[in-house]
Amino acid sequence: MGGLGPTSPSSTRNSSPRSNSEIRSAEDEILSSLAQSALNQIKSMAQNASARGEWTEKKAASANEVVYEHLSSTEFRILVKCVVPCTAAEISNVLSHEDSDQFNASMLDLVGDQFKYGVTVRTVPAMSDPNADSRLALRALSLSNANSFLASSTRTVYCLDYAETDLEGRTACRVMQSLTRTENLETNHQDVTGDSLLGYILHEDPLAKRTTVFFYATHCIRDTEKSASLRKATIQRLRKIAQVSTKWVMIATRRRFGAQKILDPATNSGGTMVVPPAHFCRECAQQFTPLLRKPHCCCLCGHNVCSSCSGVHEVEERVAMVEKLRICVECVTRVRSDAFEPQEAAQRATNCHVTKLQSQAPRRQKVMQSAPRNPFYCVPSDNTKLPESAQSNTMTQQRYSGSTASSSASSRGSYGSNDSSEERRKTTEEGRLADIAHEAMGRVLTAATSRTFAQGVWKERKFTMAETVYEQRTAKEFRVLTRAMVPCTIDEISNVLSSEDSDQLNASLIDILGKQFEYAINIRKIPTTSTRTLHSSLSVKLISFAAPGLHRPLLSRTAKRDVMFLDYVETNHELRTACRVMQPIARTDGLRTKEDALDDTFAGYVLREDPITKHTVVFFYGHHCCVPGRSTGLRAYTIRSLRTMSNVTTKWVDIALRRRLGAQRILRPSSIPSLSLHALSASCFTCDLPFHVLRRKKRFCCLCGHYTCGSCSRAASIEERIGIVLKKHVCLACDDAVGRKAFEASSSKSRTLVQQGRGSDHTHRR
C-alpha cells in the first residue's frame, strides 16, 4: 500500500481535472490583467494629474524637473515630470528588467541600506500589442526597515514588473505593482494587488537629444486593512526612487561612459603612446604650465587637455565597479550624440577627422606661431591618423536595442570593449587570475585528501553520524574542515551556491549567512577550457557584507565591507566529482604579479557522488590568516562566516532538498475531485490505519494527492520558485521516490555526457 504503485500517485494525478500547466496558464492571465490595469493607471495619471488641485509642489533638484506630492491619512502619492539628457533605453536600463545584477546595483544606489537584494521569481508570457516589445516578470524584493534594532528587520515584497517598449514611437512604459500573495490567485484575484505601485513613461526626442520622463508612485491603505496606517519606510523609499533627474541620470551617464573604450593613462605616457605628446591643450590651444594649467589625459580619446576643457566623471565599466576618470568636453558631447543616433555614429566617425582639422586650422596656425622651438613637439598634420576610439565607440547602447546590448555586456561583465593592446593586457591578467584559482583549488584538494585533520592539532567541534567538523586556530591563522555525507546529488549541492544564476546565489546566501550578507553580483566571466565530461567555469563576483552587532545602524553605509573574489568550478561527469573554490582577491585590474591579488581568506569544497548508496560525500575547507602589511589580526566576523558556511548538513542540505521538491509537480486539495478525496480520506494510504481527530490526524501529500497520517509523512519546505518557500506535507513514500529519481537522473546525465565525449573523440581520431 505504501509504495508508488499503479494505484498511488500516478492514478490520482491523471484523474485530476486540472493540471499544473492549466493552473499556471490561468495565473498568468490574471497577472497579465493586473499588469495591464496598473499600466493603465500610470497612463491615466500622466494625462490627468496636472489638472487636479490636490497636489503640493515640492522643491525640485534641477530646473528641468517638477515634483508634486499628495499625503493624507490613507494615501501617499508622488509625481515627477522632468527632461533628462539620456535616451529611453538608458533610463530603462537603470532598473534593468533583464539583468538582476544591474537592477540590484541601481536599487542600492537609489534606496541605500534599506534594499537588500532582488531576484526574478519567474517570467510570465505578456499579453499585449504584438508590435510592442513587452516583458512581464514576478520579482521578490528583500527590504530592511529603517530601524535595524527591530527583531524582524527584513521584509520580502513580491511585485509584478511589466515593461513595454514601442520601437517606432520611441516610447517606453514600465510599472511595478506589489502583490499580497503569489499563489491561489483564482480564489479572489481582486485581493491580490498590494498597497504600493510605481511606474514611469518615457518619450525620447532624438532631435533635441533628450527624454521626457513621467514618474508616478503611490502607497495607500487597502480596503481590507482599514485599521492600518501608512508605512513611513515605504514613503521614504518611494521618495528616494523618485529622484529621476539626479540619481537616475547619474547611473545612466556613468554606464554610458562605461560602454566606451577606456584608455589607460599609463599606456598613453609609456613606450607605446596612443597619441603624440603635446604641450598645448587640444581644445583651447592654451599652453600647459606646471601650476596654473596642468595637462590631463582624457580616458576616451587619449589627448592631453586642461582642467577647464575636461571634467572628472564617474565611469561604470563593469556592474557596480564605479571609478572616477577624466573626460574632455568634446568626448562628452560626442558620446551623447552617439547615444541618440547610433546608426549615424559610424558615418560621423569617418568624417570626424576632416571636420576637426578644418575647424582647428586657424587655431593650429596660431599654435605653431606661438609654439616654442622644441624638437620633441609636433602639431598633427592633415594626414595624422587619429585613434580608432570613434569607431569602437559605436558599441554604445543602441536605441531600443539597449536590452540586447546590456544583456551581452552583462554576460561578459563589462559595458564596453577594448583594443588590441588592451586585449593583450586583459589576457595576461586573466591568465594570472586563472593561475590564482588553480592554486587555490590545489590547496583545497590537498586538504581533502590529507589525513592531518585526525591529528592532535585539530579540535573536533562537531560530531554526528553524517557530519564531522574540525577546527584549528592560532594567533595568526584559522582553519575549518567539514566532512559530511548528504542525500543529494552533486548538481543539487552545486546549485545551492550557483555560479551562473545570481538569483539563486543571493537567495541561498541570505539563508546561510543571515544578516551578515547584503548582496552578491557577477562582475565578469573569464574564459576557460571545457569538454563534454569536464566542465569548468571561472568568474569574478562581488559580495557585500554588513558589520555585525550595533555598528551596522550607526555607521550605515560605512559599515559594509565589499569582497571581490574568484569563483572557480570544475565538474567531472565521468567520475561524478565536483570541486569549487572561492578565493577573495584585492583587485582584478593592473596585476603585475599574482601576489598583488591575493587576499587573506579562501574557501572551497569537493564533492563525490555515490550512485549506489545514493549519497554524496562533501568536504568543505575554509582558511583565514593574517597577511603581512594588509591585516593586523584575525577578523571575528570572517571566522563566524566560515563557521556558518561549514554547516553543510543543516544549511546546504535544507536548501537543496526544498529545491528538489519544488521542481516536482505540486498538487493542491482543490485540484483533485472531491469524490476521490472522500474515498481516500478514511484511512492512511501508507499504513491503512484509520484517522482519528486527536491521535492520528490526516495530512494531504502535495506530491501524490493521498491522505496519510503524521507517522507516514513529514512537513517539508518547498521552494517552487526562487525566494518563495512554503511549508507542505509530503508522504515518506513520495519523498524516497523523488530522491531515487534525482540520483537516477544524475546517473543518466553522466552516462550521456560520457558517451557523447567518447563518440566525438572517436570521430576526431578517424
C-alpha positions, 0 to 999 in steps of 0.5 A: 500500500505504501509504495508508488504503485499503479494505484498511488500517485500516478492514478490520482494525478491523471484523474485530476481535472486540472493540471499544473500547466492549466493552473499556471496558464490561468495565473498568468492571465490574471497577472497579465490583467493586473499588469495591464490595469496598473499600466493603465493607471500610470497612463491615466495619471500622466494625462490627468494629474496636472489638472487636479488641485490636490497636489503640493509642489515640492522643491525640485533638484534641477530646473528641468524637473517638477515634483508634486506630492499628495499625503493624507491619512490613507494615501501617499502619492508622488509625481515627477515630470522632468527632461533628462539628457539620456535616451529611453533605453538608458533610463530603462536600463537603470532598473534593468528588467533583464539583468538582476545584477544591474537592477540590484546595483541601481536599487542600492544606489537609489534606496541605500541600506534599506534594499537588500537584494532582488531576484526574478521569481519567474517570467510570465508570457505578456499579453499585449500589442504584438508590435510592442516589445513587452516583458512581464516578470514576478520579482521578490524584493528583500527590504530592511526597515529603517530601524535595524534594532527591530527583531524582524528587520527584513521584509520580502515584497513580491511585485509584478514588473511589466515593461513595454517598449514601442520601437517606432514611437520611441516610447517606453512604459514600465510599472511595478505593482506589489502583490499580497500573495503569489499563489491561489490567485483564482480564489479572489484575484481582486485581493491580490494587488498590494498597497504600493505601485510605481511606474514611469513613461518615457518619450525620447526626442532624438532631435533635441537629444533628450527624454521626457520622463513621467514618474508616478508612485503611490502607497495607500491603505487597502480596503481590507486593512482599514485599521492600518496606517501608512508605512513611513519606510515605504514613503521614504523609499518611494521618495528616494526612487523618485529622484529621476533627474539626479540619481537616475541620470547619474547611473545612466551617464556613468554606464554610458561612459562605461560602454566606451573604450577606456584608455589607460593613462599609463599606456598613453605616457609609456613606450607605446603612446596612443597619441603624440605628446603635446604641450598645448591643450587640444581644445583651447590651444592654451599652453600647459604650465606646471601650476596654473594649467596642468595637462590631463589625459582624457580616458576616451580619446587619449589627448592631453587637455586642461582642467577647464576643457575636461571634467572628472566623471564617474565611469561604470565599466563593469556592474557596480565597479564605479571609478572616477576618470577624466573626460574632455568636453568634446568626448562628452558631447560626442558620446551623447550624440552617439547615444541618440543616433547610433546608426549615424555614429559610424558615418560621423566617425569617418568624417570626424577627422576632416571636420576637426582639422578644418575647424582647428586650422586657424587655431593650429596656425596660431599654435605653431606661431606661438609654439616654442622651438622644441624638437620633441613637439609636433602639431598633427598634420592633415594626414595624422591618423587619429585613434580608432576610439570613434569607431569602437565607440559605436558599441554604445547602447543602441536605441531600443536595442539597449536590452540586447546590448546590456544583456551581452555586456552583462554576460561578459561583465563589462559595458564596453570593449577594448583594443588590441593592446588592451586585449593583450593586457586583459589576457595576461591578467586573466591568465594570472587570475586563472593561475590564482584559482588553480592554486587555490583549488590545489590547496583545497584538494590537498586538504581533502585528501590529507589525513592531518585533520585526525591529528592532535592539532585539530579540535573536533567541534562537531560530531554526528553520524553524517557530519564531522567538523574540525577546527584549528586556530592560532594567533595568526591563522584559522582553519575549518574542515567539514566532512559530511555525507548528504542525500543529494546529488552533486548538481543539487549541492552545486546549485545551492551556491550557483555560479551562473544564476545570481538569483539563486546565489543571493537567495541561498546566501541570505539563508546561510549567512543571515544578516551578515550578507547584503548582496552578491553580483557577477562582475565578469566571466573569464574564459576557460577550457571545457569538454563534454565530461569536464566542465569548468567555469571561472568568474569574478563576483562581488559580495557585500557584507554588513558589520555585525552587532550595533555598528551596522545602524550607526555607521550605515553605509560605512559599515559594509565591507565589499569582497571581490573574489574568484569563483572557480568550478570544475565538474567531472561527469565521468567520475561524478566529482565536483570541486569549487573554490572561492578565493577573495582577491584585492583587485582584478585590474593592473596585476603585475604579479599574482601576489598583488591579488591575493587576499587573506581568506579562501574557501572551497569544497569537493564533492563525490557522488555515490550512485549506489548508496545514493549519497554524496560525500562533501568536504568543505575547507575554509582558511583565514590568516593574517597577511603581512602589511594588509591585516593586523589580526584575525577578523571575528566576523570572517571566522563566524562566516566560515563557521556558518558556511561549514554547516553543510548538513543543516544549511546546504542540505535544507536548501537543496532538498526544498529545491528538489521538491519544488521542481516536482509537480505540486498538487493542491486539495482543490485540484483533485475531485472531491469524490476521490478525496472522500474515498481516500480520506478514511484511512492512511494510504501508507499504513491503512490505519484509520484517522482519528481527530486527536491521535492520528490526524490526516495530512494531504501529500502535495506530491501524490494527492493521498491522505496519510497520517503524521507517522507516514509523512513529514512537513517539508519546505518547498521552494517552487520558485526562487525566494518563495518557500512554503511549508507542505506535507509530503508522504515518506513514500513520495519523498524516497521516490523523488530522491531515487529519481534525482540520483537516477537522473544524475546517473543518466546525465553522466552516462550521456555526457560520457558517451557523447565525449567518447563518440566525438573523440572517436570521430576526431581520431578517424 
